[in-house]
């Protein structure tokens, strides 16, 4: 099992001990629930052929979001970092290993990773964080996203679109 603090260096920038605890606990929990999934090999997307891992993508999205948050001001940077680090955590539970690769499992096909991740995070009782995880993808398109959720949503798609250009 990987230590979340080693996978995600920005955990150290979270000044809110409750948010840091949620991030660390959630990543521990998904690893315990899916011991056969190697987080360093789990792809960040199944939509394009890429060798980038979920960890690489998560760190990139969180770093972009933090830089925007610092530049813009008036945002909860602790929530922004935690939201970035957790936005795709549901993929650990919804992607299924098949041979040498991964496919969308039944949960990804029915509920999708934003809902599964949000349900996981809801148990910790921080509904601002649940909102970011749930609305980071298309599921949030008809909802009013918080400022932090807007940033995570766009950083997620920026990272995806840039990766898509590399592989086309």
PyMOL CGO cylinders between C-alpha atoms (Angstrom):
from pymol import cmd
from pymol.cgo import CYLINDER

trace = [
    CYLINDER, 0.00, 0.00, 0.00, 1.28, 3.44, -0.93, 0.3, 1, 1, 1, 1, 1, 1,
    CYLINDER, 1.28, 3.44, -0.93, 1.31, 6.32, 1.52, 0.3, 1, 1, 1, 1, 1, 1,
    CYLINDER, 1.31, 6.32, 1.52, -0.87, 9.09, 0.10, 0.3, 1, 1, 1, 1, 1, 1,
    CYLINDER, -0.87, 9.09, 0.10, 1.61, 11.68, 1.39, 0.3, 1, 1, 1, 1, 1, 1,
    CYLINDER, 1.61, 11.68, 1.39, 4.24, 10.17, -0.93, 0.3, 1, 1, 1, 1, 1, 1,
    CYLINDER, 4.24, 10.17, -0.93, 1.95, 9.95, -3.95, 0.3, 1, 1, 1, 1, 1, 1,
    CYLINDER, 1.95, 9.95, -3.95, 0.52, 13.43, -3.52, 0.3, 1, 1, 1, 1, 1, 1,
    CYLINDER, 0.52, 13.43, -3.52, 3.07, 15.96, -2.21, 0.3, 1, 1, 1, 1, 1, 1,
    CYLINDER, 3.07, 15.96, -2.21, 0.48, 18.75, -2.11, 0.3, 1, 1, 1, 1, 1, 1,
    CYLINDER, 0.48, 18.75, -2.11, -1.19, 17.07, 0.87, 0.3, 1, 1, 1, 1, 1, 1,
    CYLINDER, -1.19, 17.07, 0.87, 1.54, 18.84, 2.84, 0.3, 1, 1, 1, 1, 1, 1,
    CYLINDER, 1.54, 18.84, 2.84, 0.12, 22.21, 1.71, 0.3, 1, 1, 1, 1, 1, 1,
    CYLINDER, 0.12, 22.21, 1.71, -3.30, 21.57, 3.30, 0.3, 1, 1, 1, 1, 1, 1,
    CYLINDER, -3.30, 21.57, 3.30, -3.43, 23.64, 6.49, 0.3, 1, 1, 1, 1, 1, 1,
    CYLINDER, -3.43, 23.64, 6.49, -6.84, 22.32, 7.54, 0.3, 1, 1, 1, 1, 1, 1,
    CYLINDER, -6.84, 22.32, 7.54, -6.14, 19.13, 9.51, 0.3, 1, 1, 1, 1, 1, 1,
    CYLINDER, -6.14, 19.13, 9.51, -9.67, 17.79, 8.90, 0.3, 1, 1, 1, 1, 1, 1,
    CYLINDER, -9.67, 17.79, 8.90, -9.32, 18.11, 5.12, 0.3, 1, 1, 1, 1, 1, 1,
    CYLINDER, -9.32, 18.11, 5.12, -5.85, 16.56, 5.18, 0.3, 1, 1, 1, 1, 1, 1,
    CYLINDER, -5.85, 16.56, 5.18, -7.21, 13.67, 7.24, 0.3, 1, 1, 1, 1, 1, 1,
    CYLINDER, -7.21, 13.67, 7.24, -10.05, 13.12, 4.76, 0.3, 1, 1, 1, 1, 1, 1,
    CYLINDER, -10.05, 13.12, 4.76, -7.67, 13.04, 1.79, 0.3, 1, 1, 1, 1, 1, 1,
    CYLINDER, -7.67, 13.04, 1.79, -5.28, 10.61, 3.48, 0.3, 1, 1, 1, 1, 1, 1,
    CYLINDER, -5.28, 10.61, 3.48, -8.06, 8.40, 4.86, 0.3, 1, 1, 1, 1, 1, 1,
    CYLINDER, -8.06, 8.40, 4.86, -9.92, 8.23, 1.54, 0.3, 1, 1, 1, 1, 1, 1,
    CYLINDER, -9.92, 8.23, 1.54, -6.81, 7.18, -0.39, 0.3, 1, 1, 1, 1, 1, 1,
    CYLINDER, -6.81, 7.18, -0.39, -6.00, 4.57, 2.26, 0.3, 1, 1, 1, 1, 1, 1,
    CYLINDER, -6.00, 4.57, 2.26, -9.56, 3.24, 2.05, 0.3, 1, 1, 1, 1, 1, 1,
    CYLINDER, -9.56, 3.24, 2.05, -9.64, 2.79, -1.72, 0.3, 1, 1, 1, 1, 1, 1,
    CYLINDER, -9.64, 2.79, -1.72, -6.33, 0.95, -1.60, 0.3, 1, 1, 1, 1, 1, 1,
    CYLINDER, -6.33, 0.95, -1.60, -7.68, -1.36, 1.11, 0.3, 1, 1, 1, 1, 1, 1,
    CYLINDER, -7.68, -1.36, 1.11, -10.87, -1.97, -0.85, 0.3, 1, 1, 1, 1, 1, 1,
    CYLINDER, -10.87, -1.97, -0.85, -9.01, -2.67, -4.11, 0.3, 1, 1, 1, 1, 1, 1,
    CYLINDER, -9.01, -2.67, -4.11, -5.71, -4.32, -3.10, 0.3, 1, 1, 1, 1, 1, 1,
    CYLINDER, -5.71, -4.32, -3.10, -5.10, -5.65, -6.64, 0.3, 1, 1, 1, 1, 1, 1,
    CYLINDER, -5.10, -5.65, -6.64, -5.08, -2.18, -8.17, 0.3, 1, 1, 1, 1, 1, 1,
    CYLINDER, -5.08, -2.18, -8.17, -1.65, -0.56, -8.41, 0.3, 1, 1, 1, 1, 1, 1,
    CYLINDER, -1.65, -0.56, -8.41, -2.29, 3.18, -8.15, 0.3, 1, 1, 1, 1, 1, 1,
    CYLINDER, -2.29, 3.18, -8.15, 0.93, 3.94, -10.00, 0.3, 1, 1, 1, 1, 1, 1,
    CYLINDER, 0.93, 3.94, -10.00, -0.28, 1.91, -13.00, 0.3, 1, 1, 1, 1, 1, 1,
    CYLINDER, -0.28, 1.91, -13.00, -3.97, 2.83, -13.01, 0.3, 1, 1, 1, 1, 1, 1,
    CYLINDER, -3.97, 2.83, -13.01, -4.62, 5.00, -16.10, 0.3, 1, 1, 1, 1, 1, 1,
    CYLINDER, -4.62, 5.00, -16.10, -6.18, 8.39, -15.56, 0.3, 1, 1, 1, 1, 1, 1,
    CYLINDER, -6.18, 8.39, -15.56, -8.61, 7.82, -18.43, 0.3, 1, 1, 1, 1, 1, 1,
    CYLINDER, -8.61, 7.82, -18.43, -9.98, 5.00, -20.54, 0.3, 1, 1, 1, 1, 1, 1,
    CYLINDER, -9.98, 5.00, -20.54, -11.09, 7.36, -23.33, 0.3, 1, 1, 1, 1, 1, 1,
    CYLINDER, -11.09, 7.36, -23.33, -7.70, 7.73, -25.01, 0.3, 1, 1, 1, 1, 1, 1,
    CYLINDER, -7.70, 7.73, -25.01, -4.59, 5.55, -25.16, 0.3, 1, 1, 1, 1, 1, 1,
    CYLINDER, -4.59, 5.55, -25.16, -2.19, 7.04, -22.64, 0.3, 1, 1, 1, 1, 1, 1,
    CYLINDER, -2.19, 7.04, -22.64, 0.55, 5.87, -20.33, 0.3, 1, 1, 1, 1, 1, 1,
    CYLINDER, 0.55, 5.87, -20.33, -0.14, 8.66, -17.82, 0.3, 1, 1, 1, 1, 1, 1,
    CYLINDER, -0.14, 8.66, -17.82, -1.34, 7.37, -14.48, 0.3, 1, 1, 1, 1, 1, 1,
    CYLINDER, -1.34, 7.37, -14.48, -4.17, 8.54, -12.31, 0.3, 1, 1, 1, 1, 1, 1,
    CYLINDER, -4.17, 8.54, -12.31, -1.51, 9.76, -9.85, 0.3, 1, 1, 1, 1, 1, 1,
    CYLINDER, -1.51, 9.76, -9.85, 0.22, 11.90, -12.51, 0.3, 1, 1, 1, 1, 1, 1,
    CYLINDER, 0.22, 11.90, -12.51, -3.10, 13.37, -13.64, 0.3, 1, 1, 1, 1, 1, 1,
    CYLINDER, -3.10, 13.37, -13.64, -4.29, 14.03, -10.09, 0.3, 1, 1, 1, 1, 1, 1,
    CYLINDER, -4.29, 14.03, -10.09, -1.08, 15.84, -9.20, 0.3, 1, 1, 1, 1, 1, 1,
    CYLINDER, -1.08, 15.84, -9.20, -1.19, 17.90, -12.42, 0.3, 1, 1, 1, 1, 1, 1,
    CYLINDER, -1.19, 17.90, -12.42, -4.83, 18.94, -11.92, 0.3, 1, 1, 1, 1, 1, 1,
    CYLINDER, -4.83, 18.94, -11.92, -4.20, 19.84, -8.28, 0.3, 1, 1, 1, 1, 1, 1,
    CYLINDER, -4.20, 19.84, -8.28, -1.08, 21.86, -9.09, 0.3, 1, 1, 1, 1, 1, 1,
    CYLINDER, -1.08, 21.86, -9.09, -2.87, 23.80, -11.86, 0.3, 1, 1, 1, 1, 1, 1,
    CYLINDER, -2.87, 23.80, -11.86, -5.84, 24.45, -9.59, 0.3, 1, 1, 1, 1, 1, 1,
    CYLINDER, -5.84, 24.45, -9.59, -3.63, 25.66, -6.75, 0.3, 1, 1, 1, 1, 1, 1,
    CYLINDER, -3.63, 25.66, -6.75, -1.76, 28.06, -9.01, 0.3, 1, 1, 1, 1, 1, 1,
    CYLINDER, -1.76, 28.06, -9.01, -5.03, 29.49, -10.29, 0.3, 1, 1, 1, 1, 1, 1,
    CYLINDER, -5.03, 29.49, -10.29, -6.35, 29.76, -6.73, 0.3, 1, 1, 1, 1, 1, 1,
    CYLINDER, -6.35, 29.76, -6.73, -3.24, 31.59, -5.55, 0.3, 1, 1, 1, 1, 1, 1,
    CYLINDER, -3.24, 31.59, -5.55, -3.39, 33.95, -8.51, 0.3, 1, 1, 1, 1, 1, 1,
    CYLINDER, -3.39, 33.95, -8.51, -7.12, 34.71, -8.26, 0.3, 1, 1, 1, 1, 1, 1,
    CYLINDER, -7.12, 34.71, -8.26, -7.42, 34.97, -4.48, 0.3, 1, 1, 1, 1, 1, 1,
    CYLINDER, -7.42, 34.97, -4.48, -10.67, 34.75, -2.55, 0.3, 1, 1, 1, 1, 1, 1,
    CYLINDER, -10.67, 34.75, -2.55, -10.76, 30.95, -2.69, 0.3, 1, 1, 1, 1, 1, 1,
    CYLINDER, -10.76, 30.95, -2.69, -10.44, 28.25, -0.07, 0.3, 1, 1, 1, 1, 1, 1,
    CYLINDER, -10.44, 28.25, -0.07, -7.03, 26.88, -1.06, 0.3, 1, 1, 1, 1, 1, 1,
    CYLINDER, -7.03, 26.88, -1.06, -7.27, 23.99, 1.39, 0.3, 1, 1, 1, 1, 1, 1,
    CYLINDER, -7.27, 23.99, 1.39, -10.54, 22.89, -0.19, 0.3, 1, 1, 1, 1, 1, 1,
    CYLINDER, -10.54, 22.89, -0.19, -9.11, 23.42, -3.67, 0.3, 1, 1, 1, 1, 1, 1,
    CYLINDER, -9.11, 23.42, -3.67, -6.11, 21.17, -2.96, 0.3, 1, 1, 1, 1, 1, 1,
    CYLINDER, -6.11, 21.17, -2.96, -8.24, 18.50, -1.28, 0.3, 1, 1, 1, 1, 1, 1,
    CYLINDER, -8.24, 18.50, -1.28, -10.76, 18.62, -4.13, 0.3, 1, 1, 1, 1, 1, 1,
    CYLINDER, -10.76, 18.62, -4.13, -8.02, 18.27, -6.70, 0.3, 1, 1, 1, 1, 1, 1,
    CYLINDER, -8.02, 18.27, -6.70, -6.49, 15.32, -4.88, 0.3, 1, 1, 1, 1, 1, 1,
    CYLINDER, -6.49, 15.32, -4.88, -9.84, 13.54, -4.59, 0.3, 1, 1, 1, 1, 1, 1,
    CYLINDER, -9.84, 13.54, -4.59, -11.67, 14.47, -7.80, 0.3, 1, 1, 1, 1, 1, 1,
    CYLINDER, -11.67, 14.47, -7.80, -10.97, 11.13, -9.55, 0.3, 1, 1, 1, 1, 1, 1,
    CYLINDER, -10.97, 11.13, -9.55, -10.69, 8.84, -6.52, 0.3, 1, 1, 1, 1, 1, 1,
    CYLINDER, -10.69, 8.84, -6.52, -13.81, 6.99, -7.68, 0.3, 1, 1, 1, 1, 1, 1,
    CYLINDER, -13.81, 6.99, -7.68, -11.85, 5.56, -10.63, 0.3, 1, 1, 1, 1, 1, 1,
    CYLINDER, -11.85, 5.56, -10.63, -9.97, 3.29, -8.23, 0.3, 1, 1, 1, 1, 1, 1,
    CYLINDER, -9.97, 3.29, -8.23, -13.33, 1.69, -7.43, 0.3, 1, 1, 1, 1, 1, 1,
    CYLINDER, -13.33, 1.69, -7.43, -14.88, 1.76, -10.91, 0.3, 1, 1, 1, 1, 1, 1,
    CYLINDER, -14.88, 1.76, -10.91, -12.04, 0.67, -13.21, 0.3, 1, 1, 1, 1, 1, 1,
    CYLINDER, -12.04, 0.67, -13.21, -11.49, -3.08, -13.54, 0.3, 1, 1, 1, 1, 1, 1,
    CYLINDER, -11.49, -3.08, -13.54, -8.13, -4.69, -14.32, 0.3, 1, 1, 1, 1, 1, 1,
    CYLINDER, -8.13, -4.69, -14.32, -8.31, -6.96, -17.37, 0.3, 1, 1, 1, 1, 1, 1,
    CYLINDER, -8.31, -6.96, -17.37, -5.09, -8.66, -18.39, 0.3, 1, 1, 1, 1, 1, 1,
    CYLINDER, -5.09, -8.66, -18.39, -2.44, -5.98, -18.70, 0.3, 1, 1, 1, 1, 1, 1,
    CYLINDER, -2.44, -5.98, -18.70, -4.92, -3.10, -18.92, 0.3, 1, 1, 1, 1, 1, 1,
    CYLINDER, -4.92, -3.10, -18.92, -8.06, -1.63, -17.43, 0.3, 1, 1, 1, 1, 1, 1,
    CYLINDER, -8.06, -1.63, -17.43, -11.67, -1.38, -18.56, 0.3, 1, 1, 1, 1, 1, 1,
    CYLINDER, -11.67, -1.38, -18.56, -14.74, 0.38, -17.26, 0.3, 1, 1, 1, 1, 1, 1,
    CYLINDER, -14.74, 0.38, -17.26, -16.30, -1.89, -14.64, 0.3, 1, 1, 1, 1, 1, 1,
    CYLINDER, -16.30, -1.89, -14.64, -20.00, -2.11, -13.82, 0.3, 1, 1, 1, 1, 1, 1,
    CYLINDER, -20.00, -2.11, -13.82, -19.86, 0.88, -11.46, 0.3, 1, 1, 1, 1, 1, 1,
    CYLINDER, -19.86, 0.88, -11.46, -18.22, 3.08, -14.12, 0.3, 1, 1, 1, 1, 1, 1,
    CYLINDER, -18.22, 3.08, -14.12, -20.87, 2.06, -16.62, 0.3, 1, 1, 1, 1, 1, 1,
    CYLINDER, -20.87, 2.06, -16.62, -23.82, 2.74, -14.31, 0.3, 1, 1, 1, 1, 1, 1,
    CYLINDER, -23.82, 2.74, -14.31, -22.93, 5.32, -11.65, 0.3, 1, 1, 1, 1, 1, 1,
    CYLINDER, -22.93, 5.32, -11.65, -19.59, 6.60, -13.00, 0.3, 1, 1, 1, 1, 1, 1,
    CYLINDER, -19.59, 6.60, -13.00, -16.60, 7.62, -10.94, 0.3, 1, 1, 1, 1, 1, 1,
    CYLINDER, -16.60, 7.62, -10.94, -17.82, 11.11, -9.86, 0.3, 1, 1, 1, 1, 1, 1,
    CYLINDER, -17.82, 11.11, -9.86, -20.85, 9.60, -8.10, 0.3, 1, 1, 1, 1, 1, 1,
    CYLINDER, -20.85, 9.60, -8.10, -18.87, 6.73, -6.59, 0.3, 1, 1, 1, 1, 1, 1,
    CYLINDER, -18.87, 6.73, -6.59, -16.16, 9.13, -5.39, 0.3, 1, 1, 1, 1, 1, 1,
    CYLINDER, -16.16, 9.13, -5.39, -18.71, 11.56, -3.98, 0.3, 1, 1, 1, 1, 1, 1,
    CYLINDER, -18.71, 11.56, -3.98, -20.45, 8.75, -2.08, 0.3, 1, 1, 1, 1, 1, 1,
    CYLINDER, -20.45, 8.75, -2.08, -17.12, 7.68, -0.61, 0.3, 1, 1, 1, 1, 1, 1,
    CYLINDER, -17.12, 7.68, -0.61, -16.25, 11.23, 0.46, 0.3, 1, 1, 1, 1, 1, 1,
    CYLINDER, -16.25, 11.23, 0.46, -19.77, 11.94, 1.80, 0.3, 1, 1, 1, 1, 1, 1,
    CYLINDER, -19.77, 11.94, 1.80, -19.08, 9.54, 4.65, 0.3, 1, 1, 1, 1, 1, 1,
    CYLINDER, -19.08, 9.54, 4.65, -16.51, 12.02, 5.98, 0.3, 1, 1, 1, 1, 1, 1,
    CYLINDER, -16.51, 12.02, 5.98, -19.15, 14.74, 6.30, 0.3, 1, 1, 1, 1, 1, 1,
    CYLINDER, -19.15, 14.74, 6.30, -17.50, 17.55, 4.27, 0.3, 1, 1, 1, 1, 1, 1,
    CYLINDER, -17.50, 17.55, 4.27, -20.13, 18.35, 1.67, 0.3, 1, 1, 1, 1, 1, 1,
    CYLINDER, -20.13, 18.35, 1.67, -18.13, 21.15, 0.02, 0.3, 1, 1, 1, 1, 1, 1,
    CYLINDER, -18.13, 21.15, 0.02, -15.61, 18.45, -0.87, 0.3, 1, 1, 1, 1, 1, 1,
    CYLINDER, -15.61, 18.45, -0.87, -18.37, 16.06, -1.97, 0.3, 1, 1, 1, 1, 1, 1,
    CYLINDER, -18.37, 16.06, -1.97, -19.63, 18.83, -4.28, 0.3, 1, 1, 1, 1, 1, 1,
    CYLINDER, -19.63, 18.83, -4.28, -16.23, 19.20, -5.96, 0.3, 1, 1, 1, 1, 1, 1,
    CYLINDER, -16.23, 19.20, -5.96, -15.81, 15.45, -6.47, 0.3, 1, 1, 1, 1, 1, 1,
    CYLINDER, -15.81, 15.45, -6.47, -19.33, 15.03, -7.85, 0.3, 1, 1, 1, 1, 1, 1,
    CYLINDER, -19.33, 15.03, -7.85, -19.34, 18.09, -10.13, 0.3, 1, 1, 1, 1, 1, 1,
    CYLINDER, -19.34, 18.09, -10.13, -15.83, 17.82, -11.57, 0.3, 1, 1, 1, 1, 1, 1,
    CYLINDER, -15.83, 17.82, -11.57, -17.11, 16.03, -14.68, 0.3, 1, 1, 1, 1, 1, 1,
    CYLINDER, -17.11, 16.03, -14.68, -20.20, 16.21, -16.86, 0.3, 1, 1, 1, 1, 1, 1,
    CYLINDER, -20.20, 16.21, -16.86, -22.41, 15.16, -13.95, 0.3, 1, 1, 1, 1, 1, 1,
    CYLINDER, -22.41, 15.16, -13.95, -22.07, 18.71, -12.66, 0.3, 1, 1, 1, 1, 1, 1,
    CYLINDER, -22.07, 18.71, -12.66, -23.00, 20.48, -15.89, 0.3, 1, 1, 1, 1, 1, 1,
    CYLINDER, -23.00, 20.48, -15.89, -26.56, 21.24, -14.76, 0.3, 1, 1, 1, 1, 1, 1,
    CYLINDER, -26.56, 21.24, -14.76, -25.59, 22.24, -11.23, 0.3, 1, 1, 1, 1, 1, 1,
    CYLINDER, -25.59, 22.24, -11.23, -24.24, 25.51, -9.88, 0.3, 1, 1, 1, 1, 1, 1,
    CYLINDER, -24.24, 25.51, -9.88, -20.60, 24.72, -9.18, 0.3, 1, 1, 1, 1, 1, 1,
    CYLINDER, -20.60, 24.72, -9.18, -18.75, 26.44, -6.34, 0.3, 1, 1, 1, 1, 1, 1,
    CYLINDER, -18.75, 26.44, -6.34, -15.75, 28.57, -7.31, 0.3, 1, 1, 1, 1, 1, 1,
    CYLINDER, -15.75, 28.57, -7.31, -13.40, 25.78, -6.26, 0.3, 1, 1, 1, 1, 1, 1,
    CYLINDER, -13.40, 25.78, -6.26, -15.42, 23.21, -8.23, 0.3, 1, 1, 1, 1, 1, 1,
    CYLINDER, -15.42, 23.21, -8.23, -15.26, 25.40, -11.36, 0.3, 1, 1, 1, 1, 1, 1,
    CYLINDER, -15.26, 25.40, -11.36, -11.48, 25.44, -11.16, 0.3, 1, 1, 1, 1, 1, 1,
    CYLINDER, -11.48, 25.44, -11.16, -11.14, 21.68, -10.60, 0.3, 1, 1, 1, 1, 1, 1,
    CYLINDER, -11.14, 21.68, -10.60, -13.60, 20.99, -13.43, 0.3, 1, 1, 1, 1, 1, 1,
    CYLINDER, -13.60, 20.99, -13.43, -11.68, 23.11, -15.93, 0.3, 1, 1, 1, 1, 1, 1,
    CYLINDER, -11.68, 23.11, -15.93, -8.22, 21.94, -14.82, 0.3, 1, 1, 1, 1, 1, 1,
    CYLINDER, -8.22, 21.94, -14.82, -9.38, 18.34, -15.19, 0.3, 1, 1, 1, 1, 1, 1,
    CYLINDER, -9.38, 18.34, -15.19, -10.54, 18.95, -18.76, 0.3, 1, 1, 1, 1, 1, 1,
    CYLINDER, -10.54, 18.95, -18.76, -7.47, 21.01, -19.66, 0.3, 1, 1, 1, 1, 1, 1,
    CYLINDER, -7.47, 21.01, -19.66, -5.21, 18.16, -18.57, 0.3, 1, 1, 1, 1, 1, 1,
    CYLINDER, -5.21, 18.16, -18.57, -7.32, 15.61, -20.47, 0.3, 1, 1, 1, 1, 1, 1,
    CYLINDER, -7.32, 15.61, -20.47, -7.50, 17.69, -23.67, 0.3, 1, 1, 1, 1, 1, 1,
    CYLINDER, -7.50, 17.69, -23.67, -3.76, 18.35, -23.70, 0.3, 1, 1, 1, 1, 1, 1,
    CYLINDER, -3.76, 18.35, -23.70, -3.06, 14.63, -23.23, 0.3, 1, 1, 1, 1, 1, 1,
    CYLINDER, -3.06, 14.63, -23.23, -5.53, 13.81, -26.00, 0.3, 1, 1, 1, 1, 1, 1,
    CYLINDER, -5.53, 13.81, -26.00, -3.58, 16.05, -28.39, 0.3, 1, 1, 1, 1, 1, 1,
    CYLINDER, -3.58, 16.05, -28.39, -0.38, 14.16, -27.59, 0.3, 1, 1, 1, 1, 1, 1,
    CYLINDER, -0.38, 14.16, -27.59, -1.81, 10.79, -28.55, 0.3, 1, 1, 1, 1, 1, 1,
    CYLINDER, -1.81, 10.79, -28.55, -3.69, 11.84, -31.71, 0.3, 1, 1, 1, 1, 1, 1,
]
cmd.load_cgo(trace, "trace")
